[in-house]
Amino acid sequence: MLTMMVTSFKERARRSSFWLLMGAVVVLAVLATPRFDTAMKVMVLAPKIYRQADNPTWLPVCAASIFGTFLPLFGFGVVANALQTDREQGVWPWVETTHFARLRYGFAHFGANCLILLTMLLLTILATGAMMVLRFPGQGMPAATFISPFLVLIPSIILLASLALLGESVTAKRHNGLIAIYMFSLFYVFALQLTDPTNFWNLLLNLSGNNYVQDVIDQSSIQATGHPITSMQLLSNYRGPQGTHTLVMTGVHWTRGMLLMMLGEIMVALAIADVAALLMHRARRWRKVRQAPKQPATIETAAVHFSPVTANRFSWPALLRSETGRQWRGRSRLYRLALLAGWLVVWVMPDTARQQAGLPLLWLLSLPWLSDLGTAPHDWIAWLPTMPYASQRQKFAELIVGAGTAVILMLPFLVHGGAAVSQLLLFALANAFLAQGLASLLNNGRLFTMLLAVFWFIYMNGVPGMISFNRFSLAESVVYSLIIVTGLGLTAVAGYRRRHSMAD
């Protein structure tokens, strides 16, 4: 089982998307360093009482809080492809012919999920340590104070690894829509945990571990001024003065109740992984095994040089109609009805509700469609490389249809945009261009799904200035234009790599 676990980890670690994500984790850890002299403050704690981020003990607490907040958003998309890799490599038919326990196979992938998430946590720890040396040279802290805020996140990591495996086991194949459904559920769970963090079930099924980090902050505040923190903001634009007291974080206060609750969370995670392993094999048996057709006997002939098919009668309107049908009919009828219903509901919403709830709802509903833009073509267009410029034309048609659909989705906001129409239009196009670029380069839409989910999570938590609806914003227009250029560049790089791989 250990060998299979390590093999599963190495298989996913060899992919370019894995290293791209690890690099993003390091960048986020660096950006999560709290400072008070920036326009956007990563963490603000009772600013009228305490001086903000004036000692190194703030750094591990802030990094752990940010990591715990975004762990479910990033982590689920990273590890929710354990079984997909085996299906692509043809491992499942081999598994059915072996006699080792099904639990070993399931727990091997569960262990690989844990290793990947722990790697993300380790990189965050190392980046935070490096920033502590750069920000506060010559100032240190006890090792337990530095490491303890990260250790309390480990049970949440284990639980998330098991939930990702369970979600994929239930469907017997991975759907991008599964991540979208998970994100909707995640917002609801987060709301429950924020409103009642001391509830037994919220502690036992803690997806972020932030309640333990919050306890560190409260205990430190009590030691400093005799009162717990009354005001805590993540990603705040606070511009007022700061207080005069110094807040020194004291590290995690380990209690028997906390340890028992964390142990219980780990036991629940192991039970979920057990259920996932059983469902994994049952789902495999439910799937119909198709017998491979027997290959007719052929007579060996001399090799013939490759000669592309000549396209004498090409029609852009026909290609665009075909691509529109592929993208629209490629989704289930239930999904199409849900997207259409959500789009119609947004039209009749009041302006405030449309901006605060309608916009994220609509774009989260579009995730299954957006995340498929740019992925590897289906079997029916596998012959495109045999025709001159056919692949490039199909990719361009895919982008035109995707961008047009994104604009249609944005119509309820464009008609009320006024001076903000230009940046809202660029925002819609940026989604389609970036989705196709990332999926073309990585051959899957997981990274785009995670980025968009994180964006809307921040948006729904009230971070201002992300999207302007009533005024023109040059900064937003420039940012969205750069995203469009980036998406085009990624698509071009993916096409260049594909052509050279075929030439080799």
Stockholm file with secondary structure:
# STOCKHOLM 1.0

chainA/1-504         MLTMMVTSFKERARRSSFWLLMGAVVVLAVLATPRFDTAMKVMVLAPKIYRQADNPTWLPVCAASIFGTFLPLFGFGVVANALQTDREQGVWPWVETTHFARLRYGFAHFGANCLILLTMLLLTILATGAMMVLRFPGQGMPAATFISPFLVLIPSIILLASLALLGESVTAKRHNGLIAIYMFSLFYVFALQLTDPTNFWNLLLNLSGNNYVQDVIDQSSIQATGHPITSMQLLSNYRGPQGTHTLVMTGVHWTRGMLLMMLGEIMVALAIADVAALLMHRARRWRKVRQAPKQPATIETAAVHFSPVTANRFSWPALLRSETGRQWRGRSRLYRLALLAGWLVVWVMPDTARQQAGLPLLWLLSLPWLSDLGTAPHDWIAWLPTMPYASQRQKFAELIVGAGTAVILMLPFLVHGGAAVSQLLLFALANAFLAQGLASLLNNGRLFTMLLAVFWFIYMNGVPGMISFNRFSLAESVVYSLIIVTGLGLTAVAGYRRRHSMAD
#=GR chainA/1-504 SS CHHHHHHHHHHHHTSHHHHHHHHHHHHHHHHTSCCSSSSSEEEEECTTTBCTTCSTTHHHHHHHHHHHHHHHHHHHHHHTTHHHHHHHHTHHHHHHHCCSCHHHHHHHHHHHHHHHHHHHHHHHHHHHHHHHHHHSTTCCCCHHHHHHHHHTTHHHHHHHHHHHHHHHHHHSSCCHHHHHHHHHHHHHHHHHHHHCTTCHHHHHTCSSCHHHHHHHHHHHHHHHHSSCCSCEEEEECCCSCCCSBCCCCCCCCCCHHHHHHHHHHHHHHHHHHHHHHHHHHHHHHHSCCCCCCCCCCCCCCCCCCCCCCCCCSCCHHHHHHHHHHHHHHTSCHHHHHHHHHHHHHHHTSCHHHIIIIIHHHHHHHTHHHHTTTTSCCCGGGTTGGGSTTHHHHHHHHHHHHHHHHHHHHTHHHHTTCGGGHHHHHHHHHHHHHHHHHHHHHHSSSHHHHHHHHHHHHHHHTTCTTSSCSSSCCHHHHHHHHHHHHHHHHHHHHHHHHHHHHHHC
#=GC SS_cons         CHHHHHHHHHHHHTSHHHHHHHHHHHHHHHHTSCCSSSSSEEEEECTTTBCTTCSTTHHHHHHHHHHHHHHHHHHHHHHTTHHHHHHHHTHHHHHHHCCSCHHHHHHHHHHHHHHHHHHHHHHHHHHHHHHHHHHSTTCCCCHHHHHHHHHTTHHHHHHHHHHHHHHHHHHSSCCHHHHHHHHHHHHHHHHHHHHCTTCHHHHHTCSSCHHHHHHHHHHHHHHHHSSCCSCEEEEECCCSCCCSBCCCCCCCCCCHHHHHHHHHHHHHHHHHHHHHHHHHHHHHHHSCCCCCCCCCCCCCCCCCCCCCCCCCSCCHHHHHHHHHHHHHHTSCHHHHHHHHHHHHHHHTSCHHHIIIIIHHHHHHHTHHHHTTTTSCCCGGGTTGGGSTTHHHHHHHHHHHHHHHHHHHHTHHHHTTCGGGHHHHHHHHHHHHHHHHHHHHHHSSSHHHHHHHHHHHHHHHTTCTTSSCSSSCCHHHHHHHHHHHHHHHHHHHHHHHHHHHHHHC
//
